[in-house]
Amino acid sequence: MTTKDPAHQERAARRQHMREQIDAALACLDEVTDPVERELAARVLADELLPEASRRVRAVRSEVVRELRTGRGLKLREVAAELDLSVARVDQLAKGK
């Protein structure tokens, strides 16, 4: 059964697009035939690119919490309910953790 909720469909499409982008990055490793070069490429992905992506994702999540708190004037518990997170997690995100 598929849902007709436009927001749900948009989230599913966004998730699929992000998955495709990640799969494309991983496919780059498969294209490297030399095992040493493949390992070096994997190391760059694991040690440089993924940590940077993770930092950027954390920054986006923290900014969303700040935007909801200051822009919409929501309290931590209201933000938590909106994002379906615990109050403690929202507090961590607000602090950039």
Secondary structure as the mmCIF struct_conf table of DSSP 4:
data_model
#
loop_
_struct_conf.conf_type_id
_struct_conf.id
_struct_conf.beg_label_comp_id
_struct_conf.beg_label_asym_id
_struct_conf.beg_label_seq_id
_struct_conf.end_label_comp_id
_struct_conf.end_label_asym_id
_struct_conf.end_label_seq_id
HELX_RH_AL_P HELX_RH_AL_P1 PRO A 6 GLU A 31
BEND BEND1 ASP A 34 ASP A 34
HELX_RH_AL_P HELX_RH_AL_P2 PRO A 35 VAL A 44
HELX_RH_PI_P HELX_RH_PI_P1 LEU A 45 LEU A 49
HELX_RH_AL_P HELX_RH_AL_P3 LEU A 50 ARG A 66
HELX_RH_PI_P HELX_RH_PI_P2 GLU A 67 GLY A 71
BEND BEND2 ARG A 72 ARG A 72
HELX_RH_AL_P HELX_RH_AL_P4 LEU A 76 LEU A 83
TURN_TY1_P TURN_TY1_P1 ASP A 84 ASP A 84
HELX_RH_AL_P HELX_RH_AL_P5 VAL A 87 ALA A 94
TURN_TY1_P TURN_TY1_P2 LYS A 95 GLY A 96
#
